[in-house]
């Protein structure tokens, strides 16, 4: 078990190079199974979850070659369609192998996936959608998927699930006829997966909207594709600069990559400029909450894209502890996401937890260093940001959970001037 020790109160400054989007890289690795040739992915983040997906590919018989941040996957040696239960438990995205394995090889055997414990995370949309494409499934802790008669279909998803949309797209690209996904997820990483599949020979339109059309093809070929930069990582490091009063530039990022975050962050006093692909914090008079009309307390709430991402709720709450004024946070997607705020209260934050989904934050608060344990990727990163602006020493146990989503975060922060050590 890893531990971070942080001495807070240091002003961070410098440039942070953003790695590939974790949530794009994971389904892209699963999609490699669909190719007749080699697939090369550039700008792969070297994080724990990517390592788990690569281990699953090798377990299935694929050849994996990793050079720096570039990985090449050759699926020609696939000789099995069952995934070891321990590998499934290591990563939530193991469920993404169900669609491509069953569609191309006729069968997939998976076990209950692992991942962060942030509330109930349904798989029903995966099973129901795959059944509509002709892939039957059974089991509760061990899932058996069998291809019956693969064919295109009109599917109305009961929720705009990101991973279910990705699984169904990957299965549908080989299904004869046309598949239409209604209420599909619109996240940028879903769109990036579809673009990659089209480079491999798929025929997908409508990506980036909630109605995706897939015309099935007989086979897909190999390709080379660059994983887009991770906007969650970029926003997290911008928050690191903001809460420490720092001067940070992050990139390279597309100019509109953080548009969904602009308004909520501006409400908390954070603005940035973009130059040569790098986002840089604008100097100002400190962090201050902008009230809604009539001096009403403002609210940040998450939801499916293009609403504010749930993955940024935790770090935004830490940001609010350092801003003058009050902000209500409404986490609608996961009932356990907010439980980590007890640790922020222990550090001196002024937070009232209204219920499992809502917290009121009043700032600014002088946080103090304490001994913490990271419960998941995003809460762990939030605790790390809180420690950076806290007075004194903080220790964060279970720090390897942060490694699942952020590459060498301690080294990156140390390069910006943070006093942080791993043990």
N, C-alpha and C positions, 0 to 999 in steps of 0.2 A: 504494500500500500504506500503510495507516494504522499508526501506532505510538502506544502509550500509554507515558507516563513517569510513574512513581509513586514518591512518597516515602513509605515505610512508617512504621508506628509511631504513627499517629494513631487516637485513639479515635473511632469513628463514633457519631453520635447523631441522632435525628430520626425522621420518618415517611416511608416509601416507598410510593408509590401503585403497586400492581401492575397491569400491563397485561393485555390479553387473552391467553389461552393460545395460544401459537404452534401447538401440535399440534392444536388445535381449529380455529383460523382457516384453516389451509391446506386441509383437506378441505372445509370450508364454502365456500370460494371455488370449488373445483372443482364442488361441488354446485349452484352457481348456474346451471350449464349445463342443469340439468334443469327449470328453471322456465319457465313460459309468460309470466310477468311479471317485474317488477323484484324483486330481493332486496337488502335493506339490512342490512348487518352493522354493529353498534355495538361499541365497545370493541375495535376492530382494533388489534393492535400494529404500530407503524410500524417494522418490521424488514426486513432485506434479503430474507429468504425470502418475506415477504408481497409485497414489491415485485416479485419475480420471478413470483409467481403472478398478480398483476395484469397484468404485461406479457404473460403467456401468454394471458390472457383477451382483452386488446386485440388481440393477434396473431390470435386466432381470429375476431375481429369483434365482440366484445361491447363495449358502452359502459360505461366505468368512471368514476365520479365520486367523488372522495375529498375529504371535508371533515373536517379534524382526524382523529379516530379513528373516523369513520363512513364506510363505503364503500357505494355503491349500484352494483349490477351489473345491466345490462339485456342479456340474452342474445339479444334478438330479431334482432340483426344478424349472428349467427353465419353465416359464409359459407365457412368452411374447417374441416377436421378434421385437418390435419397441423400439428404443432408444430415450430418451428424447432429444429434440433439444439443451437444455442448456448443457447437458452432452457431446453431440457431439462437441459443440463449445469449450469446455474446452481443448480438446486434438486432435491433428492431427491424432493420431493412432486409433481414433474411427472407421475409415474406415475399419480397419482390422477385424471388426466383420461381415462384409458383407459376406465373403466367408464361414466361419464356420457356421453362422446362416442359410444362405440359403441352404447350402449343407446338413446339418443335420436336420434342422427343416422346410425347404421348403420355408422360407420367411424371409426377413429382411427389416426393414424400418429404414433408417438413414437420418440424415440431414447433410448439408455441414459441414465438420470438421473444427476445429480451428487450432491452432498451430502458429508458428512463421511466421511473414510477411517478407519473405526474397526473394520474387519474385513469379512468377507464378508456381504453383505446380499442375501439371495435374493429373486428375483421369481417363483419357481416357483408359489407359492401364488396369486398374482394370475392367472397364465395358466391354471392348472388349474381354479380356481374360475370364471373367466369362461367357459372352455370348457364347464363343466357347465351354465351358464346359456344356452348357445347362441351364444357369441361366440368365434369361432375366432381364433387368433393365429399368427404366424410371424415368424421373424427372430431375430437374435442381438444386433446393435448397433442395428439399426433395426427397430422392432416395428410390425407391421401387425395391427390388430384389425378383424375384420369380423363384423357381426351376421348370423347365419344364421337361426335360428328361436329368438327370445328366449322363454324359458319358465322358470317356477319350478322349483326342484330342491332335493333334500336334499344338502347339501355338507358333507363332513367336512374341515376345514382341516388340513393336515399340520403346521401350527404356528399358534400364536395370534398371528398377525401383525396389528399395528394397521392398517397401510396396506392390507393385503389385505382385512381385514374391512371397512374403509371403502369400498374400491373395489367389493367385491361387494354391499354394501348399496346403494350408489348405482346399480349396474346393476339390482339385483333389484327396486327400487321400481317400475320400468316393465315388469317381466316378468310376463306373465299367469300366474295361479296362485300357489301358495304356495312360498316359498323358506325353508328352514331352514338356518341356519349353525351347525354343531356345532364346538366348540373355537374359538369366536369370541373376539376380544380384548374385554376388559372395562374398559379404561381409561376414565376420566371423559370424555376428549375424544371417544371413540367414542360414548359415550352421548349427549353433547351434539350430535353430528352427527345422530344418530337423532331426537332431540327436534326439532331444526330441520327435518328432512325431514317429520316428522309435522305440523309447523305449515304446511308447504307442501302437505299433502294426502296424504302417504304413510301407510301402515298398517303400522307396525313395533311389535312387542312383544318383550319379553325383553331389551331393551338394558340394559347394566350386568351381564349374566350371560354365561355362555359358550355360551348357546343363544339365538340371535336368530331370530325369525319375521318374514317380510316377505310381506304379501299385495299382489300387484302392482296398480297403478292405471293408468288410461289416461294421465293427465297430472298434473303438479304446477303449483301456482301460486306467485306471489311471496309474500314474507313480510318481516317485520322481526324480527331476532333479535340478542341481545346475546351476544358471545363471552364465555364464563366466564373468570374470572381465572386466571392461570398459576401453578399451585402450585410448579412448578420454579423460576420466578423468585422467588416468595415465599420458598422454602426457601433459595435462594442468598443472598438479602439477609439472612435470619436468620443464616446462617453468617458473613456479613461482619461482622455485629454481634458474634457470639460470639467470633471469632478476634481481634478488636481490643478486646475487653473493653467493648463499646459498649452503648448503650441505644437499640434500634431497634424501631419498630412497623411492620408491613407489612400492607397490606390495600387495599381491602376484600376479605375472603375469607370463604366460608362456614365456619361453626364446625367442621365435620368435614372440611374440605378437605385437611388435612395428617395425617389419622389414620394413614395408611400409614407416614408418616415419624416419628411420635411415638416409638415404641419404639426404633428405631435411634438417633435423635438423643438420646433420654434416656440411652441407653447411653454416649454421649459427653459427657454432662453438660449438654445443651441442653434446656431446657424453656421453654414459653411459656404465656401466658394469653391469653384472647380477650375483648375488650371492644369493643362497638359495631362488630363486624366486623373489628377490627384485632388482629393477633397481635403480642404484645409479649414480648420475652425476659424471663424471670424472673431477678431478681438472685440470685446464688449465690456460692459460694466458689471459683469457677474451674471449668475444664473438667476432668473426671475420668472415666476409663473405669470402668464397672461390670462386674466380671468375672461370668462365668456361674457356676452352682452348682459348688462344689468348687474355687473359685478358678481355673477354666478360662478360657483366653483366649477372649473373645467374638468373634463373627463377624457381619459384615454381608454379605449376599449379595443379588444382584438377581434379577429374574425377571419374568414376565408379571404384570400387575395381578391381585390386590392385593399382590404381593410388592414389595419395595423397588425403585423405578424406576432403571433403568440410567442415566438422564440425571442422577441425583444422586450417582452413585458418585464422580466426580472431585472435586466440592466437599466431599464427606464425608471423602475421604482428606486433604484440606488441613485440615479440622476436626480430624481425629485427630492431626495433627502438633502441635497445640496443646493436646491433652488428656493428662493424666497417666495413663500405663498403656499397654497394648498392645492392638491391635485387628487382626484378620485381615479383609481385604476379598476377596470372591470374586465376580469379574465373570464371569458365566456366559454372557452373551448376545453379546458382541463381543470377538474375540480381540486387537484392537489398542487397546482402550480404555485399558489400563493403561500404555502405553508412555511417557506423559508424565511418569511418576513419576521418571524419570531427571533431569528438570529440577528437581524438588523436592529430590532428593538433592543436586544441585549447590548448591541454596540452603541446605543444611544439615539437611534432614529425615533422620530415622533410619528408613529404609524398606528392607526386604529384599523383592525381587521373587522370589517362589518359582517362578513360571512365568508364561506370558502371561496367566493368568487370576487369579492370587492375589498379593497383597502383604501383608506384615506391617508395621504402622506402630507405632512406639514413641515416645511423647512425654512431656513437651513438648519441642520443639526451638526454639531461637532461629534463625529463618530470616534470611538475608542477601540483599540485593538483587543481582540478576544480570541479564544480557541474555538474554531468552527469545524464542521464536517460538511463536505459538499454532497448534496443528495442527488444531483443530476447535472448535466452539462451546463444548462443555462443559469440555474441557481448558483452553481459553482462559480461561473464567470462573474455573476453579480456580486457574490461574496468577495471575490478577488478585487473587483473594482472598489467595493466598500473599504477593503483593507488598504488600498492604495491611498485613499484620502483620509484614513483614520489616524488618530494620534497614537503612537506607540506601535507595539509589535502584535501582529496577528499570525495565527497558525491555522492552516486549512488542511485537514485530513481528507483522505479519499480523493486527493487531487487528480488522480488518474482519470476520474470521471470527466474532468474538464478536457483532458487530452483526447477524449472521444470526438470533440468538435472543434478544437483549436490546436493548430500545430505549434509545438514548442512555445507555448504561450509565455512561459517564464523567461525564455531567452529573448523573445520579442519585446517583452516589457522591460527587461534589463537593458536592451539596446536603446530604449527610450528614456532611460535614467531611473527606472524603478529599482528599489532595493528588495530583491526577491531571490530566495534560494530554494532549491528542490532537495529533498532528502528522502 
